[in-house]
Amino acid sequence: GEASTGTDELNAVKYAAKVFMAKNKGFKINVVAVDDQGDPAVAGTVAPGVGSNKKIIGLVGPAYSGATIASLPYYKAGGLVMVSPSATRVSITDPTSPDFGGPVFHRVVGKDDLQGPALAKYATAGVSNAKVFVFDDQSSYAVPLRGYVEAGLKKVAGATLVGGDSVPNTTTDFSPTIAKIKTSGATVVIYTGYYSQGAIFIKQLRDSGSTAIFAGGDGVFNQEYPKLAGAAAEGSRVTGVGGLAGISAALEADYKKQMGASSGVYSVESFDAANLLLNGIKAGKTTRAAM
């Protein structure tokens, strides 16, 4: 459902490898693509093969927090260094958590204990005595982010948490959630899941006649969201990574020429993550242990 995220990240890694090889003629970099579909269940089936393939000396990813947690036992066992461009769950870098990815897991993206309060503040900006409804998609990313949003709302003057919900990430009929939103009298609705479902939800919310402000986190922050939601997406308040703002026109033009597509939401982070590994290769770190 969120294939665009993986495609954008993969293209950026391939682009980084192309640029690297053009500047360093003595190196041949093979980029191996592995698709976990952002799904922990699928990640647990593809990670063992990657973890045991010693020709793979560095991993950019996984993209999603749930898939990361499911993959970690295999990558830890294989000593495979990981640099995620987009897995934001706090616990993955918390040494006291069972989800802790050290020493192999690293990331080049902010954590949700920063995003949650920012989303709470942005969603309610300019809304007098905001009545807020928050719901998640039951994923390893969305559930803790919801907690940080709700904690952040306590620091927003005049804002009140009036309700919430938790729905499976396979939901296509949001009428029960929309009924709860209407009953709660919410003027702001915050969703902490991903864009594919967010697009379905916002269309149903607007079709119900609700004019509540809709806001989402970086899971919704994707160029596919307005394409899928159409006019219903207008006015959505979405937080996301800042990397896009740092792309020069010249770099973007070269990227489009080389890759045949524009850069996406996590392209900068993926490019940076790949370059960390490529710089390691240039320095002679061509084994997993050295990397």
Phi and psi restraints in degrees (value plus and minus 20) as a CYANA .aco file:
   2 GLU   PHI    -136.2   -96.2
   2 GLU   PSI      20.1    60.1
   3 ALA   PHI     -77.5   -37.5
   3 ALA   PSI     -50.5   -10.5
   4 SER   PHI     -76.3   -36.3
   4 SER   PSI     -58.3   -18.3
   5 THR   PHI     -80.4   -40.4
   5 THR   PSI     -68.8   -28.8
   6 GLY   PHI     -86.0   -46.0
   6 GLY   PSI     -59.5   -19.5
   7 THR   PHI     -83.4   -43.4
   7 THR   PSI     -65.0   -25.0
   8 ASP   PHI     -80.5   -40.5
   8 ASP   PSI     -63.1   -23.1
   9 GLU   PHI     -87.6   -47.6
   9 GLU   PSI     -64.7   -24.7
  10 LEU   PHI     -82.1   -42.1
  10 LEU   PSI     -64.4   -24.4
  11 ASN   PHI     -79.6   -39.6
  11 ASN   PSI     -59.8   -19.8
  12 ALA   PHI     -86.7   -46.7
  12 ALA   PSI     -56.6   -16.6
  13 VAL   PHI     -87.8   -47.8
  13 VAL   PSI     -62.6   -22.6
  14 LYS   PHI     -83.1   -43.1
  14 LYS   PSI     -58.4   -18.4
  15 TYR   PHI     -85.7   -45.7
  15 TYR   PSI     -63.6   -23.6
  16 ALA   PHI     -78.8   -38.8
  16 ALA   PSI     -61.2   -21.2
  17 ALA   PHI     -85.1   -45.1
  17 ALA   PSI     -60.0   -20.0
  18 LYS   PHI     -82.7   -42.7
  18 LYS   PSI     -66.9   -26.9
  19 VAL   PHI     -82.0   -42.0
  19 VAL   PSI     -62.3   -22.3
  20 PHE   PHI     -82.3   -42.3
  20 PHE   PSI     -67.5   -27.5
  21 MET   PHI     -87.4   -47.4
  21 MET   PSI     -51.3   -11.3
  22 ALA   PHI     -86.3   -46.3
  22 ALA   PSI     -52.0   -12.0
  23 LYS   PHI    -110.4   -70.4
  23 LYS   PSI     -41.4    -1.4
  24 ASN   PHI    -147.9  -107.9
  24 ASN   PSI      64.8   104.8
  25 LYS   PHI     -81.8   -41.8
  25 LYS   PSI     -41.3    -1.3
  26 GLY   PHI    -103.4   -63.4
  26 GLY   PSI     -19.2    20.8
  27 PHE   PHI    -133.7   -93.7
  27 PHE   PSI     121.6   161.6
  28 LYS   PHI    -141.6  -101.6
  28 LYS   PSI      95.6   135.6
  29 ILE   PHI    -126.0   -86.0
  29 ILE   PSI     105.5   145.5
  30 ASN   PHI    -121.9   -81.9
  30 ASN   PSI     102.8   142.8
  31 VAL   PHI    -116.5   -76.5
  31 VAL   PSI      96.7   136.7
  32 VAL   PHI    -119.3   -79.3
  32 VAL   PSI     101.3   141.3
  33 ALA   PHI    -112.8   -72.8
  33 ALA   PSI     110.5   150.5
  34 VAL   PHI    -148.7  -108.7
  34 VAL   PSI     108.5   148.5
  35 ASP   PHI    -128.6   -88.6
  35 ASP   PSI      91.2   131.2
  36 ASP   PHI    -118.0   -78.0
  36 ASP   PSI     -16.9    23.1
  37 GLN   PHI      39.3    79.3
  37 GLN   PSI      -4.3    35.7
  38 GLY   PHI      47.4    87.4
  38 GLY   PSI      -5.7    34.3
  39 ASP   PHI    -132.4   -92.4
  39 ASP   PSI     101.7   141.7
  40 PRO   PHI     -74.7   -34.7
  40 PRO   PSI     -57.6   -17.6
  41 ALA   PHI     -84.9   -44.9
  41 ALA   PSI     -60.5   -20.5
  42 VAL   PHI     -93.0   -53.0
  42 VAL   PSI     -59.0   -19.0
  43 ALA   PHI     -77.2   -37.2
  43 ALA   PSI     -58.7   -18.7
  44 GLY   PHI     -86.8   -46.8
  44 GLY   PSI     -35.6     4.4
  45 THR   PHI    -117.5   -77.5
  45 THR   PSI     -46.3    -6.3
  46 VAL   PHI    -116.3   -76.3
  46 VAL   PSI     -45.5    -5.5
  47 ALA   PHI     -83.5   -43.5
  47 ALA   PSI     -57.4   -17.4
  48 PRO   PHI     -77.5   -37.5
  48 PRO   PSI     -60.9   -20.9
  49 GLY   PHI     -86.2   -46.2
  49 GLY   PSI     -59.3   -19.3
  50 VAL   PHI     -88.8   -48.8
  50 VAL   PSI     -64.3   -24.3
  51 GLY   PHI     -81.5   -41.5
  51 GLY   PSI     -52.8   -12.8
  52 SER   PHI    -111.9   -71.9
  52 SER   PSI     -29.9    10.1
  53 ASN   PHI    -107.3   -67.3
  53 ASN   PSI      76.2   116.2
  54 LYS   PHI     -89.6   -49.6
  54 LYS   PSI     -29.4    10.6
  55 LYS   PHI     -91.9   -51.9
  55 LYS   PSI     -41.4    -1.4
  56 ILE   PHI    -105.8   -65.8
  56 ILE   PSI      94.6   134.6
  57 ILE   PHI    -127.5   -87.5
  57 ILE   PSI     -21.9    18.1
  58 GLY   PHI    -183.7  -143.7
  58 GLY   PSI     127.5   167.5
  59 LEU   PHI    -144.7  -104.7
  59 LEU   PSI     107.3   147.3
  60 VAL   PHI    -113.5   -73.5
  60 VAL   PSI      86.9   126.9
  61 GLY   PHI     115.8   155.8
  61 GLY   PSI    -185.7  -145.7
  62 PRO   PHI     -84.3   -44.3
  62 PRO   PSI     147.9   187.9
  63 ALA   PHI     -96.1   -56.1
  63 ALA   PSI     -57.9   -17.9
  64 TYR   PHI    -129.7   -89.7
  64 TYR   PSI     131.3   171.3
  65 SER   PHI     -85.7   -45.7
  65 SER   PSI     -65.1   -25.1
  66 GLY   PHI     -82.0   -42.0
  66 GLY   PSI     -62.5   -22.5
  67 ALA   PHI     -86.5   -46.5
  67 ALA   PSI     -54.9   -14.9
  68 THR   PHI     -81.6   -41.6
  68 THR   PSI     -69.3   -29.3
  69 ILE   PHI     -81.2   -41.2
  69 ILE   PSI     -60.3   -20.3
  70 ALA   PHI     -88.5   -48.5
  70 ALA   PSI     -49.2    -9.2
  71 SER   PHI    -104.6   -64.6
  71 SER   PSI     -47.5    -7.5
  72 LEU   PHI     -71.8   -31.8
  72 LEU   PSI     -63.6   -23.6
  73 PRO   PHI     -75.6   -35.6
  73 PRO   PSI     -56.7   -16.7
  74 TYR   PHI     -97.1   -57.1
  74 TYR   PSI     -56.9   -16.9
  75 TYR   PHI     -96.4   -56.4
  75 TYR   PSI     -53.4   -13.4
  76 LYS   PHI     -85.3   -45.3
  76 LYS   PSI     -65.4   -25.4
  77 ALA   PHI     -81.5   -41.5
  77 ALA   PSI     -53.9   -13.9
  78 GLY   PHI    -110.0   -70.0
  78 GLY   PSI     -23.6    16.4
  79 GLY   PHI      43.9    83.9
  79 GLY   PSI      13.8    53.8
  80 LEU   PHI    -112.9   -72.9
  80 LEU   PSI      99.8   139.8
  81 VAL   PHI     -90.8   -50.8
  81 VAL   PSI     117.4   157.4
  82 MET   PHI    -145.0  -105.0
  82 MET   PSI     118.5   158.5
  83 VAL   PHI    -150.5  -110.5
  83 VAL   PSI      83.4   123.4
  84 SER   PHI    -106.1   -66.1
  84 SER   PSI     115.8   155.8
  85 PRO   PHI    -106.1   -66.1
  85 PRO   PSI     -29.1    10.9
  86 SER   PHI    -172.5  -132.5
  86 SER   PSI     -17.9    22.1
  87 ALA   PHI    -103.2   -63.2
  87 ALA   PSI      89.0   129.0
  88 THR   PHI    -125.0   -85.0
  88 THR   PSI     -21.4    18.6
  89 ARG   PHI     -81.0   -41.0
  89 ARG   PSI     109.0   149.0
  90 VAL   PHI     -80.8   -40.8
  90 VAL   PSI     -60.3   -20.3
  91 SER   PHI     -82.3   -42.3
  91 SER   PSI     -41.7    -1.7
  92 ILE   PHI     -86.8   -46.8
  92 ILE   PSI     -45.4    -5.4
  93 THR   PHI    -134.3   -94.3
  93 THR   PSI       1.4    41.4
  94 ASP   PHI    -121.0   -81.0
  94 ASP   PSI      89.6   129.6
  95 PRO   PHI     -79.2   -39.2
  95 PRO   PSI     -38.6     1.4
  96 THR   PHI    -109.4   -69.4
  96 THR   PSI     -24.4    15.6
  97 SER   PHI    -117.0   -77.0
  97 SER   PSI     126.5   166.5
  98 PRO   PHI     -86.4   -46.4
  98 PRO   PSI     -34.2     5.8
  99 ASP   PHI    -104.4   -64.4
  99 ASP   PSI     -25.7    14.3
 100 PHE   PHI     -72.7   -32.7
 100 PHE   PSI     109.1   149.1
 101 GLY   PHI    -115.8   -75.8
 101 GLY   PSI     -21.2    18.8
 102 GLY   PHI     -84.7   -44.7
 102 GLY   PSI     131.3   171.3
 103 PRO   PHI    -110.2   -70.2
 103 PRO   PSI     -19.5    20.5
 104 VAL   PHI    -108.1   -68.1
 104 VAL   PSI     -45.5    -5.5
 105 PHE   PHI    -109.1   -69.1
 105 PHE   PSI     113.6   153.6
 106 HIS   PHI    -158.9  -118.9
 106 HIS   PSI     145.4   185.4
 107 ARG   PHI    -170.9  -130.9
 107 ARG   PSI     139.3   179.3
 108 VAL   PHI    -141.3  -101.3
 108 VAL   PSI      17.4    57.4
 109 VAL   PHI    -160.0  -120.0
 109 VAL   PSI     132.4   172.4
 110 GLY   PHI     -87.7   -47.7
 110 GLY   PSI     142.4   182.4
 111 LYS   PHI    -119.2   -79.2
 111 LYS   PSI     142.5   182.5
 112 ASP   PHI     -93.8   -53.8
 112 ASP   PSI     -31.8     8.2
 113 ASP   PHI     -93.5   -53.5
 113 ASP   PSI     -32.8     7.2
 114 LEU   PHI    -114.4   -74.4
 114 LEU   PSI     -62.0   -22.0
 115 GLN   PHI     -88.2   -48.2
 115 GLN   PSI     -60.9   -20.9
 116 GLY   PHI     -75.1   -35.1
 116 GLY   PSI     -74.7   -34.7
 117 PRO   PHI     -82.9   -42.9
 117 PRO   PSI     -54.8   -14.8
 118 ALA   PHI     -85.7   -45.7
 118 ALA   PSI     -61.1   -21.1
 119 LEU   PHI     -85.2   -45.2
 119 LEU   PSI     -61.2   -21.2
 120 ALA   PHI     -80.3   -40.3
 120 ALA   PSI     -62.6   -22.6
 121 LYS   PHI     -89.3   -49.3
 121 LYS   PSI     -64.3   -24.3
 122 TYR   PHI     -88.4   -48.4
 122 TYR   PSI     -61.1   -21.1
 123 ALA   PHI     -83.6   -43.6
 123 ALA   PSI     -51.9   -11.9
 124 THR   PHI    -122.3   -82.3
 124 THR   PSI     -19.2    20.8
 125 ALA   PHI     -77.8   -37.8
 125 ALA   PSI     107.8   147.8
 126 GLY   PHI      58.7    98.7
 126 GLY   PSI     -18.4    21.6
 127 VAL   PHI    -118.7   -78.7
 127 VAL   PSI      97.1   137.1
 128 SER   PHI     -93.6   -53.6
 128 SER   PSI     107.7   147.7
 129 ASN   PHI      28.5    68.5
 129 ASN   PSI      33.7    73.7
 130 ALA   PHI     -78.0   -38.0
 130 ALA   PSI     110.2   150.2
 131 LYS   PHI    -124.8   -84.8
 131 LYS   PSI      95.2   135.2
 132 VAL   PHI    -132.7   -92.7
 132 VAL   PSI     115.8   155.8
 133 PHE   PHI    -136.8   -96.8
 133 PHE   PSI     108.3   148.3
 134 VAL   PHI    -143.0  -103.0
 134 VAL   PSI     112.4   152.4
 135 PHE   PHI    -162.1  -122.1
 135 PHE   PSI     136.5   176.5
 136 ASP   PHI    -145.3  -105.3
 136 ASP   PSI     153.8   193.8
 137 ASP   PHI    -127.9   -87.9
 137 ASP   PSI      -2.1    37.9
 138 GLN   PHI      49.3    89.3
 138 GLN   PSI      -7.2    32.8
 139 SER   PHI    -106.8   -66.8
 139 SER   PSI     145.7   185.7
 140 SER   PHI     -84.8   -44.8
 140 SER   PSI     -40.8    -0.8
 141 TYR   PHI    -104.8   -64.8
 141 TYR   PSI     -68.9   -28.9
 142 ALA   PHI     -91.8   -51.8
 142 ALA   PSI     -58.8   -18.8
 143 VAL   PHI     -83.7   -43.7
 143 VAL   PSI     -72.5   -32.5
 144 PRO   PHI     -87.3   -47.3
 144 PRO   PSI     -53.4   -13.4
 145 LEU   PHI     -81.9   -41.9
 145 LEU   PSI     -60.0   -20.0
 146 ARG   PHI     -77.5   -37.5
 146 ARG   PSI     -61.7   -21.7
 147 GLY   PHI     -81.0   -41.0
 147 GLY   PSI     -61.6   -21.6
 148 TYR   PHI     -89.7   -49.7
 148 TYR   PSI     -53.4   -13.4
 149 VAL   PHI     -85.0   -45.0
 149 VAL   PSI     -67.4   -27.4
 150 GLU   PHI     -85.1   -45.1
 150 GLU   PSI     -56.3   -16.3
 151 ALA   PHI     -86.7   -46.7
 151 ALA   PSI     -59.2   -19.2
 152 GLY   PHI     -85.7   -45.7
 152 GLY   PSI     -52.5   -12.5
 153 LEU   PHI     -82.4   -42.4
 153 LEU   PSI     -48.2    -8.2
 154 LYS   PHI     -84.8   -44.8
 154 LYS   PSI     -39.7     0.3
 155 LYS   PHI    -119.9   -79.9
 155 LYS   PSI     -18.3    21.7
 156 VAL   PHI    -114.8   -74.8
 156 VAL   PSI      96.2   136.2
 157 ALA   PHI     -78.3   -38.3
 157 ALA   PSI     106.5   146.5
 158 GLY   PHI      66.1   106.1
 158 GLY   PSI     -34.4     5.6
 159 ALA   PHI     -99.1   -59.1
 159 ALA   PSI     122.9   162.9
 160 THR   PHI    -152.2  -112.2
 160 THR   PSI     113.6   153.6
 161 LEU   PHI    -102.7   -62.7
 161 LEU   PSI      93.0   133.0
 162 VAL   PHI    -125.3   -85.3
 162 VAL   PSI     -26.5    13.5
 163 GLY   PHI     154.6   194.6
 163 GLY   PSI     153.3   193.3
 164 GLY   PHI    -185.0  -145.0
 164 GLY   PSI     151.6   191.6
 165 ASP   PHI    -178.6  -138.6
 165 ASP   PSI     143.5   183.5
 166 SER   PHI    -160.4  -120.4
 166 SER   PSI      96.8   136.8
 167 VAL   PHI    -144.3  -104.3
 167 VAL   PSI     127.1   167.1
 168 PRO   PHI     -80.3   -40.3
 168 PRO   PSI     131.9   171.9
 169 ASN   PHI     -95.9   -55.9
 169 ASN   PSI     -12.2    27.8
 170 THR   PHI    -125.2   -85.2
 170 THR   PSI     -16.4    23.6
 171 THR   PHI     -83.2   -43.2
 171 THR   PSI     114.5   154.5
 172 THR   PHI    -140.4  -100.4
 172 THR   PSI     -39.3     0.7
 173 ASP   PHI    -133.5   -93.5
 173 ASP   PSI      87.0   127.0
 174 PHE   PHI    -116.7   -76.7
 174 PHE   PSI      -5.5    34.5
 175 SER   PHI     -79.0   -39.0
 175 SER   PSI     -56.9   -16.9
 176 PRO   PHI     -83.7   -43.7
 176 PRO   PSI     -59.9   -19.9
 177 THR   PHI     -87.3   -47.3
 177 THR   PSI     -62.2   -22.2
 178 ILE   PHI     -83.7   -43.7
 178 ILE   PSI     -55.9   -15.9
 179 ALA   PHI     -83.5   -43.5
 179 ALA   PSI     -60.8   -20.8
 180 LYS   PHI     -84.5   -44.5
 180 LYS   PSI     -58.7   -18.7
 181 ILE   PHI     -82.6   -42.6
 181 ILE   PSI     -64.9   -24.9
 182 LYS   PHI     -86.4   -46.4
 182 LYS   PSI     -60.4   -20.4
 183 THR   PHI     -84.0   -44.0
 183 THR   PSI     -55.9   -15.9
 184 SER   PHI     -93.8   -53.8
 184 SER   PSI     -39.7     0.3
 185 GLY   PHI      54.5    94.5
 185 GLY   PSI       2.8    42.8
 186 ALA   PHI     -82.5   -42.5
 186 ALA   PSI     119.2   159.2
 187 THR   PHI    -125.0   -85.0
 187 THR   PSI     -31.7     8.3
 188 VAL   PHI    -156.0  -116.0
 188 VAL   PSI     110.9   150.9
 189 VAL   PHI    -138.9   -98.9
 189 VAL   PSI     105.5   145.5
 190 ILE   PHI    -135.9   -95.9
 190 ILE   PSI     107.3   147.3
 191 TYR   PHI    -134.3   -94.3
 191 TYR   PSI     110.4   150.4
 192 THR   PHI    -126.3   -86.3
 192 THR   PSI      -4.8    35.2
 193 GLY   PHI    -114.4   -74.4
 193 GLY   PSI    -168.3  -128.3
 194 TYR   PHI    -126.9   -86.9
 194 TYR   PSI     145.5   185.5
 195 TYR   PHI     -85.5   -45.5
 195 TYR   PSI     -52.0   -12.0
 196 SER   PHI     -83.6   -43.6
 196 SER   PSI     -62.1   -22.1
 197 GLN   PHI     -98.6   -58.6
 197 GLN   PSI     -54.9   -14.9
 198 GLY   PHI     -77.6   -37.6
 198 GLY   PSI     -58.0   -18.0
 199 ALA   PHI     -86.7   -46.7
 199 ALA   PSI     -59.7   -19.7
 200 ILE   PHI     -85.9   -45.9
 200 ILE   PSI     -64.1   -24.1
 201 PHE   PHI     -82.8   -42.8
 201 PHE   PSI     -68.2   -28.2
 202 ILE   PHI     -84.5   -44.5
 202 ILE   PSI     -54.6   -14.6
 203 LYS   PHI     -84.3   -44.3
 203 LYS   PSI     -62.4   -22.4
 204 GLN   PHI     -89.2   -49.2
 204 GLN   PSI     -56.6   -16.6
 205 LEU   PHI     -83.5   -43.5
 205 LEU   PSI     -66.0   -26.0
 206 ARG   PHI     -88.4   -48.4
 206 ARG   PSI     -56.8   -16.8
 207 ASP   PHI     -83.7   -43.7
 207 ASP   PSI     -45.9    -5.9
 208 SER   PHI     -97.5   -57.5
 208 SER   PSI     -29.3    10.7
 209 GLY   PHI      77.5   117.5
 209 GLY   PSI     -23.4    16.6
 210 SER   PHI     -89.9   -49.9
 210 SER   PSI     117.2   157.2
 211 THR   PHI    -131.7   -91.7
 211 THR   PSI      -6.9    33.1
 212 ALA   PHI     -78.9   -38.9
 212 ALA   PSI     123.4   163.4
 213 ILE   PHI     -83.2   -43.2
 213 ILE   PSI     115.1   155.1
 214 PHE   PHI    -130.0   -90.0
 214 PHE   PSI     112.1   152.1
 215 ALA   PHI    -154.8  -114.8
 215 ALA   PSI     132.0   172.0
 216 GLY   PHI    -167.7  -127.7
 216 GLY   PSI     146.3   186.3
 217 GLY   PHI    -111.1   -71.1
 217 GLY   PSI    -181.8  -141.8
 218 ASP   PHI     -88.6   -48.6
 218 ASP   PSI     -33.6     6.4
 219 GLY   PHI     -87.9   -47.9
 219 GLY   PSI     -46.6    -6.6
 220 VAL   PHI    -111.6   -71.6
 220 VAL   PSI     -40.3    -0.3
 221 PHE   PHI     -93.9   -53.9
 221 PHE   PSI      64.1   104.1
 222 ASN   PHI    -172.4  -132.4
 222 ASN   PSI     125.3   165.3
 223 GLN   PHI     -83.3   -43.3
 223 GLN   PSI     -38.7     1.3
 224 GLU   PHI     -97.1   -57.1
 224 GLU   PSI     -42.2    -2.2
 225 TYR   PHI     -78.7   -38.7
 225 TYR   PSI     -73.1   -33.1
 226 PRO   PHI     -86.6   -46.6
 226 PRO   PSI     -48.0    -8.0
 227 LYS   PHI     -85.4   -45.4
 227 LYS   PSI     -62.8   -22.8
 228 LEU   PHI     -95.6   -55.6
 228 LEU   PSI     -57.0   -17.0
 229 ALA   PHI    -108.3   -68.3
 229 ALA   PSI     -40.8    -0.8
 230 GLY   PHI      44.5    84.5
 230 GLY   PSI    -162.9  -122.9
 231 ALA   PHI     -81.1   -41.1
 231 ALA   PSI     -45.1    -5.1
 232 ALA   PHI     -84.2   -44.2
 232 ALA   PSI     -42.0    -2.0
 233 ALA   PHI     -95.3   -55.3
 233 ALA   PSI     -37.9     2.1
 234 GLU   PHI     -75.8   -35.8
 234 GLU   PSI     110.5   150.5
 235 GLY   PHI      69.1   109.1
 235 GLY   PSI     -23.9    16.1
 236 SER   PHI     -83.0   -43.0
 236 SER   PSI     122.2   162.2
 237 ARG   PHI    -128.7   -88.7
 237 ARG   PSI      95.4   135.4
 238 VAL   PHI    -148.8  -108.8
 238 VAL   PSI     112.1   152.1
 239 THR   PHI    -114.8   -74.8
 239 THR   PSI     130.4   170.4
 240 GLY   PHI    -184.9  -144.9
 240 GLY   PSI    -199.5  -159.5
 241 VAL   PHI     -89.7   -49.7
 241 VAL   PSI     134.3   174.3
 242 GLY   PHI    -115.6   -75.6
 242 GLY   PSI     -18.2    21.8
 243 GLY   PHI     -77.5   -37.5
 243 GLY   PSI     -56.8   -16.8
 244 LEU   PHI     -76.4   -36.4
 244 LEU   PSI     -52.5   -12.5
 245 ALA   PHI     -88.7   -48.7
 245 ALA   PSI     -36.3     3.7
 246 GLY   PHI    -117.2   -77.2
 246 GLY   PSI     -13.6    26.4
 247 ILE   PHI    -105.8   -65.8
 247 ILE   PSI     104.0   144.0
 248 SER   PHI     -96.2   -56.2
 248 SER   PSI     136.4   176.4
 249 ALA   PHI     -80.5   -40.5
 249 ALA   PSI     -57.8   -17.8
 250 ALA   PHI     -86.2   -46.2
 250 ALA   PSI     -62.5   -22.5
 251 LEU   PHI     -86.3   -46.3
 251 LEU   PSI     -62.1   -22.1
 252 GLU   PHI     -84.2   -44.2
 252 GLU   PSI     -60.0   -20.0
 253 ALA   PHI     -83.0   -43.0
 253 ALA   PSI     -62.0   -22.0
 254 ASP   PHI     -87.3   -47.3
 254 ASP   PSI     -59.7   -19.7
 255 TYR   PHI     -79.7   -39.7
 255 TYR   PSI     -67.7   -27.7
 256 LYS   PHI     -83.3   -43.3
 256 LYS   PSI     -58.0   -18.0
 257 LYS   PHI     -85.7   -45.7
 257 LYS   PSI     -63.7   -23.7
 258 GLN   PHI     -96.3   -56.3
 258 GLN   PSI     -58.5   -18.5
 259 MET   PHI    -122.9   -82.9
 259 MET   PSI     -33.1     6.9
 260 GLY   PHI      51.7    91.7
 260 GLY   PSI      -0.8    39.2
 261 ALA   PHI    -177.4  -137.4
 261 ALA   PSI     138.2   178.2
 262 SER   PHI     -95.1   -55.1
 262 SER   PSI     140.3   180.3
 263 SER   PHI     -90.6   -50.6
 263 SER   PSI     140.1   180.1
 264 GLY   PHI    -140.2  -100.2
 264 GLY   PSI    -187.1  -147.1
 265 VAL   PHI     -77.6   -37.6
 265 VAL   PSI     -67.7   -27.7
 266 TYR   PHI    -123.6   -83.6
 266 TYR   PSI       0.5    40.5
 267 SER   PHI     -84.5   -44.5
 267 SER   PSI     -62.8   -22.8
 268 VAL   PHI     -83.4   -43.4
 268 VAL   PSI     -65.3   -25.3
 269 GLU   PHI     -83.6   -43.6
 269 GLU   PSI     -58.7   -18.7
 270 SER   PHI     -88.6   -48.6
 270 SER   PSI     -59.3   -19.3
 271 PHE   PHI     -81.4   -41.4
 271 PHE   PSI     -65.2   -25.2
 272 ASP   PHI     -85.1   -45.1
 272 ASP   PSI     -63.6   -23.6
 273 ALA   PHI     -81.6   -41.6
 273 ALA   PSI     -63.5   -23.5
 274 ALA   PHI     -83.0   -43.0
 274 ALA   PSI     -60.8   -20.8
 275 ASN   PHI     -86.9   -46.9
 275 ASN   PSI     -50.8   -10.8
 276 LEU   PHI     -79.9   -39.9
 276 LEU   PSI     -65.5   -25.5
 277 LEU   PHI     -89.9   -49.9
 277 LEU   PSI     -60.2   -20.2
 278 LEU   PHI     -85.0   -45.0
 278 LEU   PSI     -57.4   -17.4
 279 ASN   PHI     -85.1   -45.1
 279 ASN   PSI     -54.0   -14.0
 280 GLY   PHI     -83.9   -43.9
 280 GLY   PSI     -63.4   -23.4
 281 ILE   PHI     -81.6   -41.6
 281 ILE   PSI     -64.3   -24.3
 282 LYS   PHI     -80.7   -40.7
 282 LYS   PSI     -52.4   -12.4
 283 ALA   PHI    -103.8   -63.8
 283 ALA   PSI     -13.3    26.7
 284 GLY   PHI      71.1   111.1
 284 GLY   PSI     -10.5    29.5
 285 LYS   PHI    -106.1   -66.1
 285 LYS   PSI      57.9    97.9
 286 THR   PHI    -128.0   -88.0
 286 THR   PSI      -3.5    36.5
 287 THR   PHI    -141.3  -101.3
 287 THR   PSI     140.9   180.9
 288 ARG   PHI     -82.5   -42.5
 288 ARG   PSI     -61.3   -21.3
 289 ALA   PHI     -83.3   -43.3
 289 ALA   PSI     -62.3   -22.3
 290 ALA   PHI     -87.3   -47.3
 290 ALA   PSI     -62.4   -22.4
